[in-house]
Amino acid sequence: MGEALANGIRICLFAGLREQAGWAEQHVPVAAAAQEPLTPEHLWNSLQLPGALSSVRIAINHQFADPQTPLQPGDELAFLPPISGG
């Protein structure tokens, strides 16, 4: 499975996003001949995840990132819902 992860993006959902989508983790293969870079926004839209991306925090390899940040094979992409509390 290590080779499969090196050739794709690992997508992780947390908390309410995970519950709404019905899954916690998926692997998305990355085509070597892709003409445009794959971004978190592109994956969010293609996976039809619940809610608006503008209300979600994005992390790539444990670092907060922008929705337009290009992804590379082997990256881990996490979508984190808004956290409320006091």
ZAMARGU-4260 file (C-alpha; in steps of 0.2 Angstrom, whole numbers, plus 5000, padded with zeros to 4 digits):
<rodrens>
0) 5000/5000/5000 | 5015/5012/5002 | 5017/5013/4983 | 4999/5017/4981 | 5000/5031/4994
5) 5016/5038/4985 | 5006/5039/4969 | 4990/5048/4976 | 4983/5059/4989 | 4977/5053/5006
10) 4961/5063/5010 | 4956/5064/5029 | 4940/5071/5036 | 4937/5075/5054 | 4923/5077/5066
15) 4906/5083/5058 | 4913/5082/5041 | 4917/5063/5043 | 4900/5060/5050 | 4891/5069/5036
20) 4901/5061/5022 | 4901/5044/5030 | 4919/5040/5028 | 4935/5046/5037 | 4949/5043/5024
25) 4951/5040/5005 | 4965/5038/4993 | 4964/5047/4977 | 4976/5042/4963 | 4985/5056/4954
30) 4987/5054/4936 | 5005/5057/4931 | 5000/5066/4915 | 4988/5078/4923 | 4987/5094/4913
35) 4983/5106/4928 | 4988/5104/4946 | 4976/5095/4958 | 4970/5107/4972 | 4961/5105/4988
40) 4946/5115/4981 | 4946/5103/4966 | 4945/5088/4977 | 4932/5095/4988 | 4921/5099/4973
45) 4924/5082/4964 | 4920/5072/4980 | 4904/5082/4983 | 4908/5085/5002 | 4895/5093/5013
50) 4895/5111/5016 | 4905/5126/5010 | 4923/5124/5008 | 4925/5142/5014 | 4920/5137/5031
55) 4933/5123/5032 | 4951/5123/5037 | 4963/5114/5025 | 4979/5106/5030 | 4992/5098/5018
60) 5005/5087/5027 | 5000/5094/5044 | 5002/5112/5038 | 4987/5124/5036 | 4985/5128/5017
65) 4975/5138/5005 | 4961/5129/4994 | 4972/5133/4978 | 4988/5125/4984 | 4994/5112/4972
70) 4995/5095/4978 | 5009/5082/4975 | 5008/5063/4975 | 5011/5057/4992 | 5003/5072/5001
75) 4990/5070/5015 | 4975/5082/5013 | 4964/5085/5028 | 4948/5095/5029 | 4944/5101/5046
80) 4926/5108/5051 | 4924/5124/5060 | 4927/5122/5079 | 4916/5131/5091 | 4918/5133/5109
85) 4921/5145/5123
</rodrens>
